[in-house]
Amino acid sequence: MTLLKTLYEKDLYPELVDVGETSYARDCLTLAAERLARGEISRRDFLFGAAALGALPVLAAHAQAQATTRQIVIVNWGGDSIPAYAKAFGEPYETATGIKVSLDGTGPLPAKIRAMVQSGKVVWDLIDFDASKAIVLDGEGLLQPIDYSIVDKAKVYPGWAYHAGVAFYIYSSVLTYDTSKLAEKPMSWVDFWDVKKFPGQRALRKTPEGGIEACMMAAGRAPKDVYPIDIDLAVAKVKELKSNLITWNTGSQSQDLLRNGEVVMAQLWHSRSATLFKESKGKYQWTWNQGLMNVDVWSVPKNNPAGVEAAMKLIAFTQDPQRQVDLLRILGNGPVNPAAAAMVPDDIKMFDPTQPEHRAVQAVLNPDWWNEPSGRGGLSNDALVREKWLDAVSL
C-alpha cells in the first residue's frame, strides 16, 4: 500500500479522495505525501497541494469577492500522484470570489468527456490533462476554445498556448544517475546507451513517452531536431539496450530502482530526481542536458455547467507567477509563466526545469507529432509507437 493510500484509508487525512492510476501528475501527490511524512512540508502545504491536484473534494477559485452559490467542477487524477497546485490556487480564489470549486478525482478520460458532451450531460467545467489529449478532443469539436481575452497568452511560454488548452505547469524527463557506481558522469543519451563506458543496468519508462525521444537523441539527433521521429530507428535503438534495460511503471518505482541499486542510471521525472538528490546528499544526480520538457494543460468541455467565462477566470488565476513559484517549491512543478523564472529563490533554482540555462539544453515534447497519422494501417503515431515500443521492451 502506498503512503498516500495509507493516509487516506487510516483517516489520517480524511479530506483525501481515493487514488487512481499513475501519471506524472498523480506521482506528484504521492511525492508530496512522502515529503509530508519526512516533515519537509507542512500539513497546510500538503492539503493545498492536494486540493490543486483534485485529491480533495473541494478546491477554490478567482475574481472579485461576491456572494454566490455557483461552483466550478474540476476533473483531475485525484489519486496516486502529486500535482499539488498548492496554496497558490486554492483558498485565495474561494476567498476572493465566493465561488466553490469542487474536485472530481475520477480522472479526465477522453471517453468520459466524449460521452458527456455528446449526450448533453456535462458535469465538468475544467479538465486537467496532457496536451495531446486536448488536441485530439479539440479536433473532435468537444472542447471550448481558450478565451485569450481572459487568459493571458503572454503568461505562457511560446508554443504552449493551444487552441483549446493552455499549459499550467511544466515537467521534465531527465537522465539521472548514481555517482557511487560510475567513474564518470553520463551527460547525454549517447552516454546512457554506452554500456561499455558506463556498465550496469539502466531504466526507462515502460510506455514510450520520453523514451522514444531519448532514442532519437541517442541516435545523434540534437534536442531541437528530435521530431519528426523515425519510429523504426527509435525502436531499433531501444532494442540495443534490451539486455541492460529495466522498465518502470510509476514514479516511485523509477526512484526505487536507483535507490535499491538495481540500475546505475535511469530516465526519471525531474521531481523524483530532485527527491533522490536531496535525500542522498548528492549521491544521485541528474543532467538537464537532453531532458524532455512536457506540460499539462487546462481545457474546458463544451457546454460546461458553470459557463465558459467562469472557467476561463479560474485558469487566469492560476497564471499568477508567485503562485506558480509556490507550486515549484512544494511539488517541484515548473512554472509556465515566463515571469516566474526570475522570482524563483536561489536555493531551488537547480530544481526548476524552466530556468533559462535548463530550458536551453532540453527537447520539448511535440503533441502534434504524436497525434499525426503514421501512414501505416490507419494508426496515429501514438498508436504505432505504443505498439512497437511495448513489443520491443517486453520481448
Buried (B, 14 or more C-beta within 10 A) or exposed (E): EBBBBEBBEEEEBEBBBBBBEBBBBBBBBBBBBBBBEEEBBEEEBBBBBBBBBBBBBEBBBBBEEEEEEBBBBBBBBBBBBBBBBBBBBBBBBBEBBBBBBBBBBBBBEBEBBBEBBEEEEBEBBBBBBBBBBBBBBBEEEBBBBBBBEBBBEEBBBEEBBBBBBBBBBBBBBBBBBBBEBBEEBBBBBBBBBEBEEBEBBBBBBBBBBBBBBBBBBBBEBEBEEBBEBBBEEBBBBBBBBEEBBBBBEBBBBBBBBBBEEBBBBBBBBBBBBBBBBBBBEEBBBBBBBBBBBBBBBBBBBBBBBBBBEBBBBBBBBBBBBEBBBBBBBBBBBBBBBBBBBEEBEEEBBEBBBBBEEBBEBBBBBBBEBBBBEBEEEEBBBBBBBBBBBBEBBEE
